[in-house]
Amino acid sequence: MEDCIFCKIIKKEIPSEIVYEDERVIAFKDVNPAAPIHILVVPKKHIVNLLEVSKEDSDLISYMYQVINTIAIENGFAENGFRVIVNCGKDSGQEVMHLHFHVLAGKKLGDKIVE
């Protein structure tokens, strides 16, 4: 199976603007931002989407939320707030079939989630 674009970013085969990285997770700025701050938080383990999260992965998902909190605090947008979005499957808008969380911030986000 050919590596997805996020796997290539994890392997540093494709450049990205990384804002956080450790042994389990990488976070980088979205190249097509939907808000002034748009960061993708991606597990280094390839998981296609939420439907493929196993019991063994539950600690990884919890850890990813901890990383999101760290990113929000360290980048100065925790106080004003942020939105976390996870798409699951093509109809949801998931374009890269590697689990990732969108973190949106930097402006007042509207109440409308689906357009």
N, CA, C and O atoms as a DFTB+ gen file, in Angstrom:
460 C
 N C O
     1  1       0.842      -1.183       0.000
     2  2       0.000       0.000       0.000
     3  2       0.884       1.242       0.000
     4  3       1.837       1.337       0.773
     5  1       0.565       2.176      -0.858
     6  2       1.323       3.425      -0.948
     7  2       1.009       4.314       0.254
     8  3      -0.132       4.387       0.710
     9  1       2.045       4.989       0.757
    10  2       1.861       5.888       1.893
    11  2       0.936       7.043       1.530
    12  3       1.002       7.572       0.420
    13  1       0.075       7.433       2.466
    14  2      -0.762       8.610       2.267
    15  2       0.093       9.864       2.485
    16  3       1.230       9.772       2.946
    17  1      -0.450      11.006       2.158
    18  2       0.306      12.257       2.281
    19  2       0.726      12.518       3.729
    20  3       1.817      13.037       3.966
    21  1      -0.121      12.167       4.699
    22  2       0.251      12.397       6.097
    23  2       1.386      11.472       6.523
    24  3       2.253      11.878       7.297
    25  1       1.394      10.235       6.031
    26  2       2.510       9.332       6.327
    27  2       3.807       9.893       5.753
    28  3       4.867       9.773       6.367
    29  1       3.720      10.504       4.580
    30  2       4.906      11.116       3.969
    31  2       5.372      12.333       4.764
    32  3       6.574      12.574       4.879
    33  1       4.437      13.096       5.311
    34  2       4.819      14.227       6.174
    35  2       5.487      13.705       7.440
    36  3       6.498      14.251       7.882
    37  1       4.929      12.657       8.020
    38  2       5.509      12.050       9.227
    39  2       6.946      11.592       8.964
    40  3       7.823      11.760       9.811
    41  1       7.178      11.009       7.775
    42  2       8.517      10.523       7.403
    43  2       9.430      11.640       6.904
    44  3      10.584      11.393       6.554
    45  1       8.910      12.875       6.873
    46  2       9.656      14.060       6.403
    47  2       9.982      13.978       4.906
    48  3      10.954      14.573       4.443
    49  1       9.169      13.244       4.167
    50  2       9.328      13.177       2.714
    51  2       8.665      14.365       2.034
    52  3       9.000      14.709       0.901
    53  1       7.727      14.988       2.732
    54  2       7.041      16.181       2.251
    55  2       7.192      17.238       3.340
    56  3       6.924      16.961       4.510
    57  1       7.617      18.444       2.971
    58  2       7.773      19.485       3.992
    59  2       6.428      19.970       4.525
    60  3       5.424      19.963       3.812
    61  1       6.426      20.384       5.771
    62  2       5.237      20.967       6.388
    63  2       5.691      21.915       7.488
    64  3       6.832      21.849       7.945
    65  1       4.797      22.789       7.906
    66  2       5.106      23.717       8.981
    67  2       4.654      23.086      10.297
    68  3       3.518      23.266      10.734
    69  1       5.563      22.349      10.910
    70  2       5.266      21.578      12.120
    71  2       5.191      22.509      13.326
    72  3       6.072      23.341      13.541
    73  1       4.127      22.352      14.104
    74  2       3.974      23.137      15.335
    75  2       4.179      22.282      16.584
    76  3       4.379      22.815      17.676
    77  1       4.130      20.950      16.426
    78  2       4.335      20.046      17.552
    79  2       4.700      18.672      16.999
    80  3       4.171      18.235      15.977
    81  1       5.610      18.007      17.692
    82  2       5.937      16.631      17.309
    83  2       6.540      15.903      18.496
    84  3       7.350      16.457      19.239
    85  1       6.135      14.661      18.661
    86  2       6.770      13.757      19.616
    87  2       6.743      12.358      19.010
    88  3       6.516      12.217      17.808
    89  1       6.963      11.350      19.793
    90  2       7.064       9.990      19.253
    91  2       5.720       9.420      18.790
    92  3       5.694       8.444      18.041
    93  1       4.597      10.020      19.227
    94  2       3.278       9.465      18.912
    95  2       2.435      10.322      17.970
    96  3       1.551       9.814      17.281
    97  1       2.718      11.627      17.945
    98  2       1.832      12.571      17.263
    99  2       2.651      13.633      16.533
   100  3       3.743      13.999      16.967
   101  1       2.112      14.118      15.427
   102  2       2.680      15.273      14.740
   103  2       1.528      16.250      14.492
   104  3       0.399      15.836      14.228
   105  1       1.824      17.543      14.579
   106  2       0.827      18.575      14.313
   107  2       1.463      19.620      13.416
   108  3       2.594      20.050      13.642
   109  1       0.718      20.023      12.392
   110  2       1.260      20.977      11.434
   111  2       0.138      21.860      10.899
   112  3      -1.041      21.522      10.999
   113  1       0.532      23.003      10.328
   114  2      -0.437      23.946       9.793
   115  2      -1.046      23.395       8.511
   116  3      -0.347      22.844       7.660
   117  1      -2.357      23.554       8.390
   118  2      -3.078      23.125       7.193
   119  2      -2.694      24.041       6.032
   120  3      -2.642      25.259       6.198
   121  1      -2.426      23.471       4.866
   122  2      -2.032      24.274       3.701
   123  2      -3.213      25.029       3.090
   124  3      -3.012      25.977       2.332
   125  1      -4.432      24.620       3.411
   126  2      -5.642      25.318       2.963
   127  2      -6.483      25.670       4.191
   128  3      -7.523      25.054       4.427
   129  1      -6.039      26.655       4.974
   130  2      -6.694      26.929       6.251
   131  2      -8.136      27.426       6.108
   132  3      -8.457      28.210       5.215
   133  1      -8.990      26.948       7.011
   134  2     -10.384      27.366       7.075
   135  2     -10.589      28.436       8.145
   136  3     -11.705      28.923       8.329
   137  1      -9.524      28.803       8.848
   138  2      -9.548      29.830       9.893
   139  2      -8.126      30.388       9.993
   140  3      -7.185      29.781       9.481
   141  1      -7.965      31.543      10.651
   142  2      -6.609      32.098      10.786
   143  2      -5.611      31.104      11.390
   144  3      -4.443      31.074      11.003
   145  1      -6.074      30.307      12.324
   146  2      -5.260      29.215      12.874
   147  2      -5.964      27.916      12.497
   148  3      -7.110      27.686      12.885
   149  1      -5.277      27.077      11.745
   150  2      -5.839      25.784      11.332
   151  2      -4.695      24.773      11.378
   152  3      -3.833      24.735      10.500
   153  1      -4.717      23.967      12.418
   154  2      -3.662      22.987      12.667
   155  2      -4.259      21.588      12.569
   156  3      -5.352      21.330      13.072
   157  1      -3.530      20.693      11.918
   158  2      -3.922      19.287      11.846
   159  2      -3.095      18.499      12.849
   160  3      -1.867      18.581      12.853
   161  1      -3.768      17.740      13.694
   162  2      -3.101      16.900      14.689
   163  2      -3.296      15.454      14.240
   164  3      -4.424      14.976      14.122
   165  1      -2.183      14.767      13.992
   166  2      -2.196      13.472      13.316
   167  2      -1.416      12.439      14.132
   168  3      -0.286      12.704      14.542
   169  1      -2.004      11.268      14.371
   170  2      -1.216      10.217      15.024
   171  2      -0.175       9.682      14.035
   172  3      -0.436       9.588      12.835
   173  1       0.986       9.340      14.545
   174  2       2.004       8.765      13.661
   175  2       1.630       7.351      13.236
   176  3       2.071       6.877      12.189
   177  1       0.829       6.684      14.037
   178  2       0.307       5.375      13.653
   179  2      -0.762       5.600      12.599
   180  3      -1.662       6.417      12.796
   181  1      -0.679       4.890      11.483
   182  2      -1.682       5.057      10.432
   183  2      -2.984       4.376      10.844
   184  3      -3.066       3.154      10.960
   185  1      -3.996       5.212      11.062
   186  2      -5.360       4.764      11.336
   187  2      -6.210       5.489      10.301
   188  3      -6.146       6.715      10.213
   189  1      -6.989       4.780       9.529
   190  2      -7.722       5.395       8.426
   191  2      -8.718       6.451       8.912
   192  3      -8.728       7.572       8.403
   193  1      -9.558       6.098       9.898
   194  2     -10.535       7.049      10.422
   195  2     -11.037       6.559      11.780
   196  3     -10.545       5.563      12.309
   197  1     -12.011       7.258      12.331
   198  2     -12.513       6.900      13.659
   199  2     -13.044       5.476      13.737
   200  3     -12.957       4.838      14.786
   201  1     -13.589       4.975      12.644
   202  2     -14.135       3.619      12.644
   203  2     -13.057       2.560      12.841
   204  3     -13.359       1.431      13.229
   205  1     -11.806       2.916      12.576
   206  2     -10.709       1.957      12.747
   207  2      -9.971       2.110      14.075
   208  3      -8.965       1.437      14.300
   209  1     -10.453       2.979      14.949
   210  2      -9.826       3.135      16.256
   211  2     -10.159       1.906      17.101
   212  3     -11.329       1.596      17.324
   213  1      -9.132       1.217      17.563
   214  2      -9.327       0.008      18.370
   215  2      -9.269       0.350      19.856
   216  3      -8.923       1.469      20.235
   217  1      -9.611      -0.623      20.686
   218  2      -9.492      -0.425      22.138
   219  2      -8.052      -0.079      22.505
   220  3      -7.805       0.722      23.406
   221  1      -7.114      -0.688      21.804
   222  2      -5.704      -0.433      22.071
   223  2      -5.312       1.009      21.726
   224  3      -4.334       1.535      22.256
   225  1      -6.085       1.642      20.831
   226  2      -5.795       3.016      20.419
   227  2      -6.450       4.064      21.311
   228  3      -6.197       5.256      21.136
   229  1      -7.285       3.650      22.262
   230  2      -8.032       4.627      23.045
   231  2      -7.120       5.580      23.813
   232  3      -7.439       6.761      23.950
   233  1      -5.998       5.085      24.310
   234  2      -5.070       5.977      25.015
   235  2      -4.425       6.969      24.046
   236  3      -4.114       8.094      24.438
   237  1      -4.222       6.573      22.802
   238  2      -3.669       7.472      21.796
   239  2      -4.643       8.614      21.512
   240  3      -4.224       9.765      21.388
   241  1      -5.927       8.309      21.409
   242  2      -6.926       9.348      21.135
   243  2      -6.983      10.324      22.306
   244  3      -7.024      11.537      22.099
   245  1      -6.987       9.818      23.504
   246  2      -6.957      10.683      24.689
   247  2      -5.699      11.554      24.692
   248  3      -5.759      12.745      24.996
   249  1      -4.587      10.959      24.358
   250  2      -3.317      11.679      24.295
   251  2      -3.372      12.794      23.256
   252  3      -2.826      13.876      23.475
   253  1      -4.027      12.536      22.132
   254  2      -4.133      13.555      21.082
   255  2      -4.881      14.787      21.598
   256  3      -4.522      15.914      21.259
   257  1      -5.910      14.582      22.409
   258  2      -6.612      15.723      22.998
   259  2      -5.709      16.482      23.973
   260  3      -5.790      17.707      24.064
   261  1      -4.864      15.775      24.691
   262  2      -3.899      16.451      25.563
   263  2      -2.928      17.294      24.740
   264  3      -2.585      18.412      25.125
   265  1      -2.490      16.752      23.609
   266  2      -1.602      17.488      22.710
   267  2      -2.304      18.734      22.169
   268  3      -1.697      19.801      22.084
   269  1      -3.576      18.601      21.804
   270  2      -4.337      19.753      21.327
   271  2      -4.358      20.846      22.392
   272  3      -4.155      22.019      22.078
   273  1      -4.602      20.473      23.642
   274  2      -4.595      21.459      24.726
   275  2      -3.230      22.130      24.847
   276  3      -3.152      23.347      25.013
   277  1      -2.168      21.359      24.766
   278  2      -0.813      21.910      24.836
   279  2      -0.572      22.897      23.703
   280  3      -0.041      23.985      23.925
   281  1      -0.959      22.524      22.498
   282  2      -0.786      23.402      21.334
   283  2      -1.565      24.699      21.540
   284  3      -1.044      25.782      21.273
   285  1      -2.802      24.599      22.010
   286  2      -3.634      25.781      22.218
   287  2      -3.008      26.721      23.243
   288  3      -2.997      27.936      23.046
   289  1      -2.496      26.177      24.317
   290  2      -1.869      26.995      25.358
   291  2      -0.574      27.613      24.852
   292  3      -0.358      28.816      24.996
   293  1       0.291      26.789      24.257
   294  2       1.598      27.274      23.811
   295  2       1.506      28.268      22.661
   296  3       2.401      29.094      22.485
   297  1       0.432      28.196      21.877
   298  2       0.274      29.102      20.739
   299  2      -0.673      30.261      21.023
   300  3      -0.984      31.047      20.128
   301  1      -1.130      30.367      22.262
   302  2      -1.855      31.539      22.706
   303  2      -3.308      31.661      22.283
   304  3      -3.859      32.762      22.307
   305  1      -3.947      30.558      21.894
   306  2      -5.356      30.667      21.521
   307  2      -6.287      29.895      22.455
   308  3      -7.486      29.808      22.189
   309  1      -5.765      29.341      23.528
   310  2      -6.596      28.588      24.468
   311  2      -7.629      29.487      25.142
   312  3      -8.788      29.100      25.289
   313  1      -7.219      30.662      25.544
   314  2      -8.106      31.543      26.311
   315  2      -9.330      31.977      25.504
   316  3     -10.438      32.015      26.037
   317  1      -9.141      32.303      24.233
   318  2     -10.268      32.746      23.404
   319  2     -11.079      31.591      22.848
   320  3     -12.207      31.790      22.397
   321  1     -10.527      30.396      22.871
   322  2     -11.264      29.219      22.447
   323  2     -10.873      28.717      21.071
   324  3     -10.210      29.408      20.297
   325  1     -11.298      27.499      20.789
   326  2     -10.973      26.842      19.526
   327  2     -11.986      25.742      19.271
   328  3     -12.739      25.349      20.162
   329  1     -11.992      25.258      18.056
   330  2     -12.897      24.175      17.662
   331  2     -12.052      22.990      17.199
   332  3     -11.032      23.171      16.534
   333  1     -12.480      21.778      17.552
   334  2     -11.828      20.554      17.103
   335  2     -12.837      19.778      16.256
   336  3     -13.961      19.518      16.685
   337  1     -12.411      19.415      15.053
   338  2     -13.287      18.685      14.137
   339  2     -12.576      17.416      13.685
   340  3     -11.391      17.441      13.351
   341  1     -13.307      16.311      13.679
   342  2     -12.804      15.052      13.142
   343  2     -13.808      14.580      12.102
   344  3     -14.969      14.328      12.424
   345  1     -13.369      14.460      10.873
   346  2     -14.220      13.935       9.809
   347  2     -13.991      12.434       9.694
   348  3     -12.879      11.948       9.903
   349  1     -15.045      11.707       9.361
   350  2     -14.946      10.254       9.249
   351  2     -15.618       9.798       7.964
   352  3     -16.843       9.704       7.891
   353  1     -14.810       9.516       6.955
   354  2     -15.328       9.024       5.684
   355  2     -15.556      10.129       4.666
   356  3     -15.537      11.317       4.988
   357  1     -15.770       9.706       3.440
   358  2     -15.880      10.647       2.309
   359  2     -17.043      11.617       2.439
   360  3     -16.879      12.800       2.140
   361  1     -18.214      11.161       2.875
   362  2     -19.367      12.057       2.973
   363  2     -19.185      13.134       4.036
   364  3     -19.854      14.166       3.992
   365  1     -18.295      12.904       4.979
   366  2     -18.038      13.909       6.021
   367  2     -17.082      14.988       5.547
   368  3     -16.960      16.043       6.170
   369  1     -16.404      14.717       4.436
   370  2     -15.407      15.656       3.937
   371  2     -13.983      15.204       4.208
   372  3     -13.041      15.950       3.937
   373  1     -13.802      13.996       4.737
   374  2     -12.447      13.501       4.974
   375  2     -11.751      13.311       3.632
   376  3     -12.167      12.489       2.815
   377  1     -10.697      14.075       3.415
   378  2      -9.979      14.012       2.141
   379  2      -8.749      13.116       2.203
   380  3      -8.402      12.465       1.217
   381  1      -8.097      13.079       3.344
   382  2      -6.929      12.217       3.537
   383  2      -7.361      11.084       4.457
   384  3      -7.825      11.319       5.572
   385  1      -7.204       9.860       3.982
   386  2      -7.665       8.701       4.745
   387  2      -6.611       8.275       5.766
   388  3      -6.072       7.168       5.725
   389  1      -6.345       9.201       6.680
   390  2      -5.477       8.992       7.836
   391  2      -6.102       9.867       8.917
   392  3      -6.221      11.080       8.746
   393  1      -6.496       9.257      10.017
   394  2      -7.166       9.977      11.095
   395  2      -6.430      11.275      11.415
   396  3      -5.206      11.284      11.543
   397  1      -7.177      12.366      11.544
   398  2      -6.587      13.644      11.930
   399  2      -7.656      14.540      12.527
   400  3      -8.830      14.472      12.162
   401  1      -7.221      15.377      13.449
   402  2      -8.104      16.341      14.094
   403  2      -7.769      17.722      13.562
   404  3      -6.604      18.120      13.537
   405  1      -8.793      18.453      13.137
   406  2      -8.629      19.842      12.725
   407  2      -8.805      20.714      13.964
   408  3      -9.793      20.571      14.685
   409  1      -7.867      21.608      14.216
   410  2      -7.982      22.579      15.299
   411  2      -8.099      23.951      14.640
   412  3      -7.180      24.407      13.959
   413  1      -9.245      24.601      14.854
   414  2      -9.525      25.896      14.234
   415  2      -9.616      26.965      15.317
   416  3     -10.242      26.758      16.356
   417  1      -8.986      28.110      15.063
   418  2      -9.006      29.202      16.043
   419  2      -8.580      30.487      15.346
   420  3      -8.333      30.515      14.140
   421  1      -8.502      31.545      16.139
   422  2      -7.991      32.803      15.638
   423  2      -9.050      33.790      15.211
   424  3      -8.732      34.902      14.791
   425  1     -10.322      33.391      15.314
   426  2     -11.440      34.293      15.033
   427  2     -12.673      33.686      15.668
   428  3     -12.677      32.515      16.049
   429  1     -13.724      34.493      15.780
   430  2     -14.987      33.960      16.273
   431  2     -15.555      33.055      15.195
   432  3     -15.825      33.495      14.077
   433  1     -15.730      31.804      15.534
   434  2     -16.245      30.820      14.593
   435  2     -17.773      30.819      14.668
   436  3     -18.343      30.857      15.759
   437  1     -18.412      30.776      13.547
   438  2     -19.873      30.814      13.508
   439  2     -20.511      29.571      14.118
   440  3     -19.856      28.553      14.344
   441  1     -21.794      29.690      14.372
   442  2     -22.555      28.567      14.927
   443  2     -22.822      27.509      13.877
   444  3     -23.042      26.343      14.207
   445  1     -22.804      27.907      12.612
   446  2     -23.107      26.989      11.521
   447  2     -21.907      26.078      11.281
   448  3     -20.813      26.550      10.973
   449  1     -22.116      24.793      11.421
   450  2     -21.037      23.834      11.243
   451  2     -21.025      23.297       9.824
   452  3     -19.955      23.119       9.242
   453  1     -22.186      23.039       9.262
   454  2     -22.287      22.498       7.909
   455  2     -22.838      23.578       6.998
   456  3     -23.827      24.233       7.330
   457  1     -22.207      23.765       5.859
   458  2     -22.691      24.780       4.912
   459  2     -23.295      24.143       3.691
   460  3     -23.753      24.845       2.790
